[in-house]
Amino acid sequence: MFRAGVRAELLGQPGSPVDIVGEAEDVSTAVAAIRTHQPEVVLLDVHLPGGGGVEVMRQVGPSEVRFLALSVSDAAEDVIGTIRGGARGYVTKTITGPELVDAITRVADGDAVFSPRLAGFVLDAFAGSIEVAAVDEDLDRLTEREREVMRLIARGYAYKEVAKELFISVKTVETHMSAVLRKLQLSSRHELTRWASDRRLL
């Protein structure tokens, strides 16, 4: 459904220079489609099933293809990890159709494109004010679902709200939350909020 919406937005813009040559639902089909079609730009979901956008770039390897990340996440570790992986830009899913067409065109022309807030993360990372290695090491202990739960809880969501947001049961939220606290060696959601805030994950 989401891909259909993006396709409609891209093709629905008057005079759009974007031509869609393929789509993919997970890492393996994405890599196969890229090798088959050799597109100029790949619009890449950061959390694509099968290993995520970074895994797609790793498997494709050196090529002329340029990658533009599109994600619901604006967390520092996702932005920095994706750029490290080889993406030329990173925009969030709040972007409008015309803005997305513009971003794709600019990446095709060789520019780097970021949503304004995200550009700050990248600059901070290169300036050394974000401890990227520490963020990656801690987060590597968490599964993707645990990260989602962790962010929502750290932002102040109640367990019921997290369950509704992620379409899981309250009991499952509690299980994930226990695992997050154990893996990060924290004792409460207040400590978790402080931990996430210090690492700019909120």
C-alpha positions in Angstrom: 0.0 0.0 0.0 2.8 2.4 0.9 4.7 1.7 -2.3 1.5 2.2 -4.3 1.1 5.6 -2.6 4.7 6.6 -3.4 4.3 5.5 -7.0 1.1 7.6 -7.4 2.8 10.6 -5.9 5.9 10.3 -8.1 4.0 9.7 -11.3 1.2 12.2 -10.4 3.4 15.3 -10.3 3.0 17.5 -13.5 6.1 17.3 -15.7 7.7 14.8 -13.3 11.1 13.6 -14.7 10.9 10.4 -12.6 10.4 7.1 -14.4 9.8 4.0 -12.2 11.6 1.0 -13.6 11.0 -1.5 -10.7 9.8 -2.1 -7.2 10.8 -4.5 -4.4 9.3 -5.8 -1.1 12.5 -7.0 0.7 16.3 -7.0 0.5 16.6 -9.9 -1.9 14.1 -8.7 -4.4 15.6 -5.2 -4.2 19.1 -6.4 -5.0 17.8 -8.5 -7.9 15.7 -5.5 -9.3 18.7 -3.1 -9.0 21.0 -5.6 -10.8 18.4 -6.1 -13.5 17.3 -2.6 -14.2 20.4 -0.6 -13.1 18.3 2.5 -12.1 20.0 5.9 -11.7 18.4 6.3 -8.2 17.0 3.8 -5.7 14.5 5.1 -3.2 15.4 2.9 -0.3 13.4 2.0 2.8 15.8 2.1 5.8 14.0 -0.8 7.5 13.3 -2.9 4.4 12.5 -6.5 5.5 15.4 -9.0 5.2 18.2 -6.8 6.7 17.3 -3.2 5.9 18.5 -0.6 3.4 22.2 -0.8 4.5 22.2 -4.6 3.6 20.8 -3.7 0.1 23.7 -1.3 -0.5 26.2 -3.8 0.9 25.0 -6.6 -1.5 24.9 -4.3 -4.5 28.4 -3.1 -3.8 30.3 -0.4 -5.8 28.1 0.8 -8.7 26.8 3.9 -10.5 23.5 3.6 -8.7 22.7 6.3 -6.2 20.6 5.6 -3.1 18.2 8.0 -1.4 16.8 6.7 1.9 13.2 7.2 2.7 12.1 6.4 6.3 9.7 7.0 9.1 12.7 7.2 11.4 14.5 10.4 12.1 16.8 8.8 14.8 20.4 9.7 14.6 21.7 6.2 14.4 19.5 5.3 11.4 20.5 8.5 9.5 24.2 8.1 10.2 24.3 4.3 9.7 22.5 4.7 6.3 24.9 7.4 5.1 27.8 5.3 6.3 26.4 2.5 4.2 26.5 4.6 1.0 23.3 6.6 0.7 23.5 10.0 -1.0 20.6 11.4 1.0 18.0 10.7 3.7 14.4 12.1 3.8 11.5 11.2 6.1 8.1 9.9 5.0 6.5 13.3 5.9 7.9 14.6 2.7 5.5 15.8 0.0 5.3 14.5 -3.5 6.9 17.5 -5.2 9.7 17.5 -2.6 10.3 13.8 -3.1 10.6 14.3 -6.9 13.0 17.2 -6.3 15.1 15.1 -3.9 15.3 12.2 -6.4 16.3 14.6 -9.2 19.0 16.2 -7.1 20.5 12.9 -6.0 20.5 11.8 -9.7 22.5 15.0 -10.4 25.0 14.1 -7.8 23.8 16.2 -4.9 23.5 15.0 -1.3 19.9 15.6 0.0 18.7 15.6 3.6 15.7 16.8 5.5 16.9 19.9 7.4 16.9 18.3 10.9 18.7 15.2 9.6 21.5 17.2 8.0 22.4 18.4 11.5 22.9 14.8 12.7 25.3 14.1 9.8 27.3 17.3 10.5 27.4 16.5 14.3 28.6 13.0 13.6 31.5 14.3 11.4 32.3 16.9 14.0 32.5 14.2 16.6 29.7 15.5 18.9 27.7 12.4 18.5 29.3 9.2 19.8 28.3 7.1 16.7 30.3 4.0 17.7 28.8 3.9 21.2 25.3 4.4 19.8 25.8 1.6 17.2 27.2 -0.8 19.8 24.4 -0.3 22.3 21.7 -0.5 19.6 23.2 -3.6 18.0 22.1 -5.5 21.1 18.4 -4.7 20.4 16.2 -6.2 17.7 14.4 -3.9 15.3 11.1 -4.3 17.1 12.9 -3.7 20.5 14.2 -0.4 19.0 10.8 0.7 18.0 9.3 -0.1 21.4 12.3 1.6 23.1 11.9 4.8 21.1 8.1 5.1 21.8 8.5 4.3 25.5 11.4 6.8 25.8 9.1 9.4 24.2 6.6 8.9 26.9 4.1 6.6 25.3 2.0 4.4 27.6 2.2 0.6 27.0 -1.3 0.7 25.5 -0.4 3.4 23.1 2.8 1.5 22.0 0.7 -1.6 21.4 -1.8 0.3 19.3 1.0 2.1 17.3 2.8 -1.1 16.5 -0.2 -3.4 16.2 0.9 -5.8 19.0 -0.5 -6.8 22.4 0.3 -4.9 25.6 1.9 -8.1 26.9 4.3 -8.2 23.9 5.2 -4.6 24.6 6.0 -5.5 28.2 8.1 -8.4 27.1 10.1 -6.2 24.6 10.5 -3.5 27.3 11.9 -6.0 29.8 14.4 -7.2 27.1 15.4 -3.6 26.3 16.1 -2.6 29.9 18.0 -5.9 30.5 20.2 -5.5 27.4 20.9 -1.8 28.0 21.4 -2.5 31.8 18.8 0.1 32.8 16.3 -0.2 35.6 13.4 2.1 34.6 11.7 3.9 31.8 13.0 7.2 33.2 16.6 5.9 32.8 15.7 4.8 29.3 14.4 8.2 28.4 17.6 9.8 29.7 19.7 7.2 27.9 17.9 7.8 24.6 17.9 11.6 25.0 21.7 11.6 25.6 22.2 9.7 22.3 19.7 11.8 20.3 17.4 8.9 19.6 14.1 10.6 20.5 
